[in-house]
Amino acid sequence: RRSTRRFAEREVPAEILTRITEMAATAPMGIPPWDVGCVVIRGRVQVQRLAEQIVQEYRRFLVLFRPWVLTAMRLLLRRSTYDQFRHFIRPLAETLVACRDRGRDALFWVAPAVLIFHHSPYAGPEDAVIACTYAMLAAESLGVGTTMIGSAAPILRRTPALLAACGIPAGNAPAVALIVGYPAVEFVRGIRRRFTSVHV
């Protein structure tokens, strides 16, 4: 499969989304499926409304964590945490906000549907990610394109109003989102992927 970020205009029928979630629920999660949940957001208007709210929270992040603030925090943070904030999270936030200001959606890529996988306090994020992976493969088997989006969940976790608006139960934590839609382009070939190393 290939990650899809350009989607055809057609919507994904409700029965296809239902089938995807049913297949994802069969994933071999460490904790039984009732500790993992899925929110289905249908329709580009609803998806864009959520995208706008998430990007607004990233905009607030940029105001709070200006470069000089991060520099001042460097003594308080582990090197890996500081590097992640400085070289990944802040540039990501800048990109999402800049694209939004130019009328582009670099978060959900104008997808017609988004699935948000979340877990209870009694399950780990890996259980929700396993379910999301099965949803990705299920969608592919049904001719639907997908891409996992990791940048929505951290904002959702820290914004109770958005959690409530999405219908995520109190105490549950979003782990990952999956954008879903029919691809606008057809890929000629797959990508040969490898681990960094395999040691036997």
ChimeraX attribute file (.defattr): number of C-alpha atoms within 10 A of each C-alpha:
attribute: neighborCount
match mode: 1-to-1
recipient: residues
	/A:1	13
	/A:2	14
	/A:3	14
	/A:4	22
	/A:5	21
	/A:6	16
	/A:7	21
	/A:8	15
	/A:9	14
	/A:10	12
	/A:11	16
	/A:12	18
	/A:13	12
	/A:14	12
	/A:15	9
	/A:16	15
	/A:17	24
	/A:18	12
	/A:19	15
	/A:20	23
	/A:21	23
	/A:22	14
	/A:23	17
	/A:24	23
	/A:25	22
	/A:26	13
	/A:27	19
	/A:28	13
	/A:29	18
	/A:30	13
	/A:31	16
	/A:32	13
	/A:33	18
	/A:34	10
	/A:35	18
	/A:36	26
	/A:37	22
	/A:38	22
	/A:39	16
	/A:40	20
	/A:41	19
	/A:42	19
	/A:43	17
	/A:44	17
	/A:45	14
	/A:46	14
	/A:47	20
	/A:48	19
	/A:49	10
	/A:50	20
	/A:51	20
	/A:52	16
	/A:53	14
	/A:54	22
	/A:55	26
	/A:56	17
	/A:57	17
	/A:58	23
	/A:59	16
	/A:60	11
	/A:61	16
	/A:62	17
	/A:63	11
	/A:64	11
	/A:65	15
	/A:66	12
	/A:67	14
	/A:68	9
	/A:69	11
	/A:70	18
	/A:71	13
	/A:72	10
	/A:73	13
	/A:74	15
	/A:75	10
	/A:76	11
	/A:77	13
	/A:78	11
	/A:79	11
	/A:80	9
	/A:81	12
	/A:82	18
	/A:83	14
	/A:84	13
	/A:85	17
	/A:86	18
	/A:87	11
	/A:88	11
	/A:89	17
	/A:90	19
	/A:91	14
	/A:92	17
	/A:93	20
	/A:94	16
	/A:95	16
	/A:96	22
	/A:97	24
	/A:98	16
	/A:99	15
	/A:100	17
	/A:101	11
	/A:102	8
	/A:103	9
	/A:104	14
	/A:105	19
	/A:106	17
	/A:107	24
	/A:108	25
	/A:109	18
	/A:110	24
	/A:111	31
	/A:112	24
	/A:113	25
	/A:114	28
	/A:115	23
	/A:116	23
	/A:117	27
	/A:118	29
	/A:119	26
	/A:120	21
	/A:121	13
	/A:122	10
	/A:123	20
	/A:124	18
	/A:125	17
	/A:126	15
	/A:127	24
	/A:128	32
	/A:129	22
	/A:130	18
	/A:131	25
	/A:132	27
	/A:133	18
	/A:134	21
	/A:135	27
	/A:136	25
	/A:137	18
	/A:138	20
	/A:139	23
	/A:140	17
	/A:141	12
	/A:142	13
	/A:143	13
	/A:144	20
	/A:145	27
	/A:146	27
	/A:147	20
	/A:148	20
	/A:149	17
	/A:150	13
	/A:151	20
	/A:152	21
	/A:153	20
	/A:154	14
	/A:155	19
	/A:156	22
	/A:157	17
	/A:158	13
	/A:159	13
	/A:160	14
	/A:161	11
	/A:162	16
	/A:163	20
	/A:164	12
	/A:165	9
	/A:166	15
	/A:167	12
	/A:168	22
	/A:169	13
	/A:170	11
	/A:171	13
	/A:172	19
	/A:173	25
	/A:174	28
	/A:175	25
	/A:176	24
	/A:177	25
	/A:178	24
	/A:179	26
	/A:180	31
	/A:181	28
	/A:182	23
	/A:183	20
	/A:184	14
	/A:185	12
	/A:186	8
	/A:187	11
	/A:188	6
	/A:189	8
	/A:190	9
	/A:191	7
	/A:192	5
	/A:193	6
	/A:194	7
	/A:195	5
	/A:196	5
	/A:197	6
	/A:198	6
	/A:199	3
	/A:200	3
